[in-house]
Amino acid sequence: MPGICDGRVVIVTGAGRGLGRAHALEFARQGARVVVNDVGAELDGTGSSNGPAGEVIDQIRATGGEAIANGDDISDETGSKHLIDAAIEQWGTLDVVVNNAGILRDRMIFNMNVADFDAVIRVHLRGTWLMCHHAAVYWRDKSKDGAPNDARIINTSSPAGLYTSMGQSNYGPAKAGIANLTIVLAAELGRYGVTVNAISPGARTRMTETIRRPGAIEAEPADGFDSGDPANVSPLVAWLGSKESRDVTGRVFNVRGGSISVAEPWHAGPDADKHERWEPAELGEVIHDLLSRARPKVGPFGQALTAAEAH
């Protein structure tokens, strides 16, 4: 029985391990032809290896699927363009781009240096933008030539970008930027037959294994449902990459274990309008009244905090 992505051509970045690996395997299981991109770097972005991507390729091919490996650096303009071209040259088209690649260099801001900030922003935000840019150029040109698109971009945000996470003043802003980029590109690319969505995943990966705080992903259980398995996230990603999702765009989804929810973006809350300029001295009462009527602050996974927890 054909899968929901049968015949679609999919690029998954950072697909050698963790979430990306799970996504690549699920797309292949759903009948897609997959470009498995991974530079094989360490968690902080240093080093490289061909091993992880090759192992995923072998696993896909062993089950009768089609896949090729790619080791381009998606944060490099030439490398990201070469990755897009590799899919098109191999299979004649491109249907889905899953932007998953990322690194971590967690430190409190007083210990973080500029190199730590730049490296994380470069891979997550710049890399995602470059992949979206090159894919968008291809799909726009294809549309202008009269060929219809039914294409997808699926970006990867994070609870650290949507909600809060100490020690990640590089990673959090990068992931927040990706969420906003998703909304912007959904508006720009809809006319060309392209939807753009994002996920904010929770799963046990090399990244989350470094986190030791309340609400962190649990260790693998001895039996029963493993809520931290990265493969739990991939069915949603595969569905978003399928033709069935063509009416969904500009959305960010929280997904963790068996739970899926819609991440609601910034919105205008309670307001006060004097209809003339305020005096600073009168704003204390006004601001506290607005805050008393506003939605509460949220915790690391979007949960509402009590007044005591918020301080």
N, C-alpha and C positions, 0 to 999 in steps of 0.2 A: 504494500500500500504506500503510495507516494506521501512524503512528508509535506508540511505546510510551506517549506522553502524549496521545493523540488526545482532543480535547474537554476536557481538563483546564484549569482556570483557575489561572494562575500569576502571582504577584508576584515580581519580581526587583528588589531595591534596589541602588542604585549601578550601574545597568545601562547607563549611557551609554558607558562605556569599559571596557577591560581584561577582567577575569574576568566582571563582570556583563554586559557586552555579549555576550560569548561564550555565557554561560548563556542569555540571552534568545533569541539566535539559534538555539541548539540546541533549546530547548524549542519554539520555533515550528516548527523543522524536524521535530520529533517530534509535531506536530499540536496543541500547546497554544495556548490563547489567553493572551496575555501582557500584563501591566501593566509597562511599562518605567519604573521610577522612577529619577530622577536630578535632583539640584539643579544640576548643572553646575558644581560648585565646583572651586577649585584644589586641589592635593594637600594643602595644609594646612587645607582647609575654608573658606577665604575666597572671597568672590565667588559668582557664580551665572550660569547660562546655560541657555537652553532647547535649544541646539543639539545636544548629544550624544544626548539621548533621542530627539529628533525624527529624527535620522539613523538610529537603530536601528529606529524605527517604520517609516520609509520602506523600509528594507531588508527588514523582515519582510513588509510589505504587497506589496512588489514580487514576492515569491515566492508570493503568494496566502494568506499567513497573516493572522491577526487580532491586533491589538495596539493599545493606547492608551498615551499618555505621561502621566506624573505627575511633578510637581515638588515634592511635599511633603517637608518635613524629617522624616525618620524618628526623629530624636532629640527631637522635639517631641511632646508627648502628643496634642495636637489634630491635628497633621499626620499622625502615624502612624495614628491612627484614621480620618482622612479617606482615607488610602491604602487601607486595608482596605475601607472602604465603597465606594470607587471601583470596585474589582473586582466587588463584589457587585451594585452598581447597574448595571454594564455588562453582566454576563453571568449574574446571578442566583445565583451561588455563588462559593465560593473553595475550591480544593483544595490549593494549594501556596504556601508562603512561603519564598523564598530570601533570607536575610539576608546581603548582600554589601557594603553601603555601608561606607566607612571613609575615614579621613584619617590622615596622618602628621605628627608634629612631633618628629622625632628629635633628641635631645640627650643628652649624658651628664648624670647626675643633678645634678651640681654646676652645670651650665649651664641645666637645665630649670627653668621657672617653673611656678607653680600653674596659670596659664591654659593652658599647654601640656598639662599633665596632665589638667585638667578637660575640655578640648576633645576629646581623643582618647577618654577614657573615655565622654564623653557620646555621641559618634557610635557607637562600636563596641559598648560594653556596654549603655548605656542604650537606644540605638536598637534593638539586637537584642531586648532585654527588652520594649520597648514593642510592637514588631511581634508578638512571640510572645504577649504579653498580650492584645492586641486580637483576634488570630486565635483564641486559645484561648477567649475569651469567646464569640465567634461559634460555634465548633464545639461548645462545651459546650451552649449554648442550642439549637442545632440538634439535638443528641443528645437533650436533654431533651424536645424536641417530637416525638421518635420517628423522626427522619430519620437514617439511617446516615451516618457519615463514613468516608471512605477518604483521609484528609488527611495532609499532610506539612509538616514544618518542616525546612529545611536551613540550618544556621548555618555561618559561616565563621570558623574559628580560624586558627592560623598556627604554623609552626615556632617563631616567636618566643615564643609563649605556651606551647607544649608542651615546648620544649626550652630554648634559650637564645639571646639576642641582645643584645649590648651596645648602649647608646645608645637603648634602647627601654623604659625603666622606666615608661612610660605605655601604650604599645602592647602590650607583652608581657603585663602583668597583665590588660589588657582582653581579650586573646585567650585567656588561661588561664581567665578568668571565663566566657567564652562556651563553652569546652569543658565546664566544669562545669555551666553552665546547661543545656546540651544533655542531660546525663545526668540532671539533676534533672527536667527537663520530660518526658523520655521516661517516667519513672516516674509523673508526675502525669497525663499526657494519654492514656496507652494505653487507659484504660477508655472514652475518648470516640472511639476510632477514629483517633487521631492518632499518627504516628511522628515522632520527633525525632532527627536525626542531624547531624553536622558534618563538614566537610572541613578539612584543613590543606593548602592548596595551595602549589605552587611553580610560578611562571610569570613571564614577562617582562611587567611592567606598569609604570605610572608609579611605583608604590611600590618595586618591586624594582630599578628602574633607578637609584635613589638609593643602593643598597647596593653597597659595594665591599669585598668580603671573600672569602676562600676559600670555595668552595661556592656562590657567588652564581650566578644564572641566566645562562647564556651568551647572547651576542649572536646575532641571527638568522643562521643559516648561509646560504651562497650557494646550496646545494642539499641535498637529502636531508631526513631527518626533523628538524623543528625542535622540540627537546625543551622549549624555553621558550615555545612558543605557548600563550596562555591557553585556546585552544579544546581543548587536550588534557585539561583539567580537566572540561570541561562534560559529556561523556558520563556520567561518574559522577553528576554533579548531576542530570542528566535521569533517569537510572535511579532514583536515590533519590526523585525526585519522581513516579515512575510507580506504577501499581498493583502492579507486580511486586515492589516492595520492602516490602510490607506486613508482612513478618515480620522486618524489620531495624530496630532502634531502639536509641537510647542509645549509638551508636557514633561514633567519630571516625576518619576515614580520611585518611591521608597520600596525596596524589596529585600526581605531578610527571612530566611527559613521558608515557611509556608505563607508568609504575610506579604501582601502588596497593598500599598496605599498611594494616593496622589499627594505629592508635595505641593502645597499651595504657596504661590510666590508672594513677594512683598505686595501689600495692598494699603490703600489709605484708610486709616482707622478713624477714631473719634477726632473731631476738629473743633476749634474755637476761632471765630472770625470777628474781630473788633470793627472791621471796615475802616480802620485807620491804623497808623503805626502804633505798635506797642511801646510802652516804657519798660525797660528791663526790670525795674523794681516791682512791677505788677505781674510779672510772668510766673513767679513761684507758685502761686495759688492756681493759676491757669494750667501749668504743666502738670502739677500733681493731680488735678482733676482729670486731665486727659489720660494720664497713666492709670488712674483708677478705673477708667472705662474701657481701656484698651485690652486686647487679648494678652494673656500672661506671657512672660518669657518662656522659652522652651529649652529643654535639656539636650543632651548629645544626640538623641534620636528623634527629636521633634516633640517629645512629650511635654505637656504643660507643667510648669513648675509652680509650687505654692509660693506665697510671698516670702516665707522663711528660706526656701531653697534658692530663690532668685538672688538673695543677698550674699 
